[in-house]
Amino acid sequence: MSSIVIDKSYLQGTSSNEIKKLALNNRLLMSDALFYELLTTKPEYRCLCFNKFPKNSNPVDLIDHIGVFMNKEINTHKPSGPPSQHIETFAFKFNEKLTDIDYSPPTDSQTEIEKETSRIKENVYTFLERAKVIQSFFPNLLEGSQMQRDKAHMEAEVLIVTPKSLSKFIGQLKLPVGEKELPPADSMNDSWAIYRWLQVQLLFALDVYVRYQANIPKELSLKTYLKMEHDVLDAELLALGCLEGSFATKEKKHIRWWQLLCQSGQLYE
């Protein structure tokens, strides 16, 4: 039985029968990022999505966010491998109240949501800083005609998914003072969470840089912040999907990137 990392767009855009059918022959992997996204989305979307899962025990396999896998790799200098090798093993059922439009998380759950909100907020601003410096890797993104810019954008995406180029990018990463050293760049490949995370981060950063024509806002409106938060969460899920080699999404951009990142992987759309 294979395992599939799923994202919110797939849950929202796929019928309940199709989700249940998929779950019969596969294990659906739900990361911390997706669970957070479902708990904090509009109540009607939360109800819609949780109603689609089977009602049995352990309807999905729970996995950590990508940062947990990367930290393990930094500590051990060994690849984490597929997320399905690191699932939570306790028995559980989803709270039936999650399908209630008026559901409000209990105090202990709200505390965990707030902790995750803080983690993601930090990741949003780190991501924006990364997007601001993407030009140092690809200096000609905004030069020439629109056709030339589009060509430069596509060429940059190809470089990002090219192993030799990515090893160079990893080698250029500068860690904060006191942080543990990354494993050697030439020792990493696509079985590493760090490797997959960096590929996806660069693709998203490139997309934001071009979208804003290098004028990435310093102060974020609520609407812009939520868009960036959405990108950060999507990036985590796409990276986990690449690491697993199996991903379910309806997002056209993610489908296109998947075809660059995981040509031999399994995509459900």
Order of alpha helices (4+ residues) and beta strands (2+ residues): beta-alpha-alpha-beta-alpha-alpha-beta-alpha-alpha-alpha-alpha-alpha-alpha-beta-alpha-beta
